[in-house]
Every structure is written in structure tokens, then in C-alpha cells.
């Protein structure tokens, strides 16, 4: 029989059935979208149901748009790298202040200086540089200060440098090993994901080598594998499933904190919480309503208040983040475009696949060009190039977004989402009639463990 002859749903009377294809692809996609998730450290008043619901929501979003998660992860990584540079600079400033005998910081560090003078103690110089895992913990809300009267204060990236400069927090206060102890990454799940992804990749390469048909579903699973690999690379230093923050004790009560520190904590009083007072658990419904209201406020702010510098990146950083995130999406969509000549039940479905895959790819390129245009114009202006007067606000790093910059990407995203849903529909509709060669398995692959 010709291997290109279309056949309907096949059961176990073949070397591989339709269900084998579906099950292998679904388990691979599930593994690649679930095991890569790295959630923020939950607050004390978050219920377990809310934590689980939050993770399921991120998983669903990752399942529908893994390239969007790649965009967020890339931006997050760049924020953490910038945070590490600021923390190290603040650490150097703090070290210079330590030698001032009149400062309260000198009094705090004096016991360590005295201890280093004792002969029978084997002390080593503390590490003086912040690591990426430590900065990831700060970004995730996983660092708290605890006073002697058991008040705890959540330290977030907007204040960490001030605390470091004040000498209240040092990079030697907690180590990467302590972070790993609190992270509960599932090594078995990751090992399964690696093995399953490797098998799917080898299966596709093997089928191509034997000139056997590859289904669109298998190629889509390959796209998820590549996205998972990229996310593993971006988040390799980020703690996974860290549910308890790291506590740093301070030799003060809340009321006796130095004025320099109190001015920082008074700016965000809601971050204070007493260890023996656990607030009422947040329900899933109440949290959902709260998130919805925050999104409404954020949408208004985006249209009216947020300027171009809201991310706090330099021109170079903006360009790198946009390019890296777009590269992530182009790989995902490009793999689908590579299925250009795959067999579909009808010629119309093949044409639709080509249209949808090209549309998704084109929308990503258009979105990237729209984001890069202001950066290119700003770069030209910085180099002395004269630009039209109407572009003054367009190149101003602190200027407001124009209506074109706000609404044009919305149209790009709309067409992109429609194209993605169209491809998903075609993937499942193609299962009703696959080439007969798609049900022929590569014999030697059966010896490799997989699901």
C-alpha cells in the first residue's frame, strides 16, 4: 500500500495506532509545559487551593502560548541580571561605610571583626558578590527580614539596594545551598520530561530518515520541546516550587529600627506581618476578583500614565530583550511553518495550515518591528541624526506611548491568537485521516523507554 494513502482512525492492529500518536504527543506537551513552571514564593495568607489554582492558570497559559511565557521569562531574566549589578554596587557602597566608627552599621559588624581576631576560630572571608539565584529569590518575593519581636518584613526588588547600602542585608546572609533546600524541584518529573522529549525528537528524526510521514501533531509537540529547552536555559538559576521565604534576623525590634531603615519600611507598611498572626486565607474567588481589578487599573495606567521607561531598561537592554523574546516565538512558529508540505485530509486544510502558520510568524515579526521602531529612532537621534518634529515624543524615553504603539500591537495579537487557534484545530482535525505510513513505527525506537 502507498504510504501516502490517507486512512482514518486506526486502532491497535497496526504497528502504532492513532491513540499512540495522540497519547505520546499529549504527554510530551504536558511534561514540557508543567515541569518548566517556576512560581513566585506565595504569601503566608495564600491558601493551598489558591496556590494550586495559580499554578494551573500559568500552566494553561503556557500550554496555549509557550512563546508568550518565553517573552515574560526573558524579560524577567534581564531584570534579575540588572538587579544583581545594582546589588553588587550597593554592596561595595556598604563595605565602604562599614569602616566608619560612628555609624550604627559599624556597631553591627563589630562583633564579626572581634570574632575574626580569635585564634581558635576558623573563619573565612564572606562572599562579597550577589549570585543570580539570590537575586531570583528577591525577584520572587522570597526574602524577609525578621525583627527580635517576631515582626517580618517582605523585601522586594524596589527596596533591596537601599537595605544593602544601609548594611542590613549582605549577600553572605544566605547561600545558594539554603535556596536549594527550600526549592522543591521534582527531579523525577524533569528526568521524565528530558527522556520523553528526547524520544519524540529522535522519533521525528528517525521517521524523516526512513522517509515515513510525520504528523502535524508530532511536529507541534517538537515545538513545545524546543520551547521547554529555551525556558530551562532562561530559568536555570531560578528556584522552583519554593514555598517558604528565607528569613534574615536583624538585631532590633520593629520600634527600635534605625531611622534610616524605618524610613524604608514606613514607605510600604503593608509588607509588615507578625509571625504569630496569620491573616485569613485568600480564597480563589476573592483572589480572582482582586487580579481582575488590578488588570483593569493596569490597563488604564498603560493608556494614560505609563511611559516608555516603565521597564527600567537601557536602550541596549530593551533591544536585547525584544530580540531574544521574538527569537523564542519565531522558533515556535517556524517549526509549524516547516510542516508546509505535510499531508492533510483535504487541500483546503493544507492551504489553511500554510495561511495560519505564516500569519502567526508574520504577526511576531510585525510586533517586533513595532517594538523596535522607537528604539531605532532613539539610537539615530543619539548619534546626531535629525528626525522630524512629530517624532520627538516617539523617541523620548520618558514620553507617553502613542496610540499607534498601543493599539497596533493589539491587532497583531488578535490575528496571532486566531492563527494559533486555527493551527490547533487543524492539528486535531488532521487525525481523522493520516497517511498510512504514519501508522508504521520505526522498529528500533521501540527499545527506547517512552510513554
Residue pairs with C-beta under 8 A, 6 or more apart in sequence:
1 436
2 436
3 212
3 213
3 435
3 436
3 437
3 440
4 213
4 343
4 435
4 436
4 437
5 435
5 436
6 343
6 345
6 433
6 434
6 435
6 436
7 433
7 434
7 435
7 436
7 439
8 432
8 433
9 18
9 431
9 432
10 17
10 18
10 434
10 439
11 17
11 18
11 19
12 19
14 439
14 440
15 439
15 440
15 441
16 439
16 440
16 441
17 439
18 431
18 434
18 439
20 441
21 215
21 217
21 218
21 431
21 434
21 438
22 217
22 431
23 451
24 200
24 218
24 221
24 450
24 451
25 200
25 217
25 218
25 220
25 221
27 196
27 451
28 196
28 197
28 200
28 221
28 224
28 225
29 63
29 220
29 221
29 224
30 63
31 189
31 192
31 193
31 196
31 197
32 66
32 193
32 197
32 224
32 225
32 227
32 228
33 59
33 62
33 63
33 66
33 224
33 228
34 59
34 189
35 186
35 189
35 190
35 192
35 193
35 228
36 62
36 228
36 231
36 232
36 235
37 55
37 58
37 59
37 62
37 240
38 235
38 238
38 239
38 240
38 241
39 51
39 54
39 55
39 58
39 140
39 241
40 140
40 141
40 142
41 137
41 140
41 141
41 142
41 242
41 243
41 244
41 245
42 50
42 51
42 54
42 243
43 141
43 154
44 273
44 278
44 279
45 278
45 279
45 280
45 281
45 282
46 281
46 282
46 287
47 281
47 282
47 283
47 284
49 283
49 284
50 281
50 282
50 283
50 284
50 287
51 243
53 284
53 287
54 287
58 69
61 68
61 69
62 69
64 420
65 420
66 223
66 224
66 227
66 228
66 231
66 332
67 227
67 328
67 329
67 332
67 333
67 364
68 329
69 227
69 231
70 227
70 230
70 231
70 234
70 325
70 328
70 329
70 332
71 325
71 328
71 329
73 231
73 234
73 235
74 234
74 321
74 324
74 325
74 328
75 311
75 321
75 325
76 139
77 234
77 235
78 313
78 317
78 320
78 321
79 139
79 157
79 311
79 312
80 132
80 135
80 136
80 139
80 238
81 132
81 135
82 312
82 313
82 317
83 135
83 138
83 139
83 157
83 160
84 130
84 131
84 132
84 134
84 135
86 161
87 130
87 134
87 135
87 138
87 160
87 161
87 164
87 171
88 129
88 130
89 161
90 160
90 161
90 162
90 164
90 165
91 128
91 129
91 130
91 164
91 170
91 171
93 164
93 165
94 105
94 164
94 165
94 166
94 167
94 170
95 128
97 103
97 105
97 165
97 167
98 105
98 106
98 109
98 167
99 106
100 106
103 167
104 258
104 260
105 166
105 167
108 167
108 251
109 167
115 121
115 123
116 123
126 170
126 171
126 172
127 171
127 172
128 171
128 172
129 171
130 171
131 171
131 176
131 237
132 237
133 176
133 179
133 237
133 238
133 239
134 171
134 174
134 176
134 179
136 237
136 238
136 239
137 143
137 174
137 179
137 239
137 242
137 245
137 246
138 155
138 156
138 157
138 160
139 157
140 238
140 239
140 242
141 154
141 156
141 245
142 182
142 239
142 242
142 245
142 246
143 154
143 155
143 160
143 169
143 174
143 245
143 246
143 248
144 152
144 153
144 154
144 155
144 245
144 246
144 247
144 248
145 152
145 153
145 155
145 163
145 168
145 169
145 247
145 248
145 249
145 250
146 152
146 153
146 247
146 248
146 249
146 250
146 275
147 153
147 249
147 250
147 252
147 253
147 254
147 257
148 249
148 250
148 251
148 252
148 253
149 253
149 254
149 255
150 274
150 275
150 276
151 253
151 254
151 272
151 273
151 274
151 275
152 247
152 272
152 273
152 274
152 275
153 265
153 271
153 272
153 273
154 245
154 271
154 273
155 163
155 169
155 271
156 271
159 264
159 267
159 268
160 169
162 264
163 169
163 261
163 264
164 170
166 258
166 260
166 261
166 264
168 250
168 261
169 248
173 248
174 246
174 248
178 246
179 239
179 242
179 246
180 239
182 239
182 242
182 243
182 244
182 245
182 246
183 239
183 240
183 241
183 242
184 240
184 241
184 242
184 243
185 239
185 240
185 241
186 241
193 228
195 449
195 450
196 450
196 451
197 225
197 228
197 229
199 445
199 448
199 449
199 450
200 218
200 221
200 222
200 225
200 450
201 222
201 225
202 445
202 448
203 218
203 442
203 445
204 214
204 218
204 219
204 222
206 442
206 444
206 445
207 213
207 214
207 442
208 214
210 442
212 437
212 438
212 440
212 442
213 342
213 343
213 434
213 435
213 437
213 438
214 339
214 342
214 438
215 342
215 430
215 431
215 434
215 438
216 339
216 342
216 344
216 353
216 426
216 427
216 430
217 427
217 428
217 430
217 431
219 335
219 336
219 338
219 339
219 342
220 335
220 336
220 423
220 427
222 335
223 331
223 332
223 335
223 336
226 331
226 332
226 335
227 328
227 331
227 332
230 328
230 331
250 257
252 258
252 261
254 272
257 265
265 271
265 272
273 279
282 290
302 401
302 406
303 406
306 400
306 401
307 397
307 398
307 399
307 400
307 401
308 374
308 396
308 397
308 398
308 399
308 400
308 401
309 397
309 398
311 318
311 321
313 321
315 375
315 378
315 379
315 382
315 397
318 375
319 372
319 375
322 368
322 371
322 372
322 375
323 368
326 364
326 365
326 367
326 368
329 364
330 361
330 364
330 365
333 357
333 360
333 361
333 364
334 361
336 357
336 360
336 423
337 357
337 358
337 361
339 353
339 357
340 353
340 354
340 357
342 350
342 353
343 350
343 430
343 434
343 435
344 350
344 353
344 426
344 430
345 429
345 430
345 432
345 433
349 426
349 429
349 430
352 422
352 426
353 423
353 426
355 419
356 419
356 420
356 422
356 423
356 426
357 419
357 423
359 415
359 416
359 418
359 419
360 416
360 419
360 420
360 423
363 412
363 413
363 415
363 416
363 419
364 416
366 412
367 409
367 412
367 413
367 416
370 405
370 408
370 409
370 412
371 409
374 394
374 395
374 405
377 387
377 391
377 394
377 395
378 395
378 397
380 387
381 387
381 395
387 395
392 399
393 399
393 400
393 402
394 402
